[in-house]
Amino acid sequence: MDDDQEYEALVRILEPYRNMRIETGPVVLSEDYLRMIEEVASAPENQSGADKTWVETAQREFREYFARVAREN
């Protein structure tokens, strides 16, 4: 089976679900989850005025790493 045939088979399989409506409703966050958010938000490194230059360094290193990986593969 070539790629086009595989694609067409997948389209046929998924067709009945294309117009299906899925109720999402509001997301209810648990007390544990809210407590964890508060804990992270209250950490000294997340306070207004805290040194966050590490974020730019981490983002740059992330981009450089994946640029190398893409070239090597």
ABEGO torsion letter per residue (X at the ends): XBAAAAAAAAAAAAAAAAABBBBAEBBBBBAAAAAAAAAAAABAAABBGBBAAAAAAAAAAAAAAAAAAAAAX
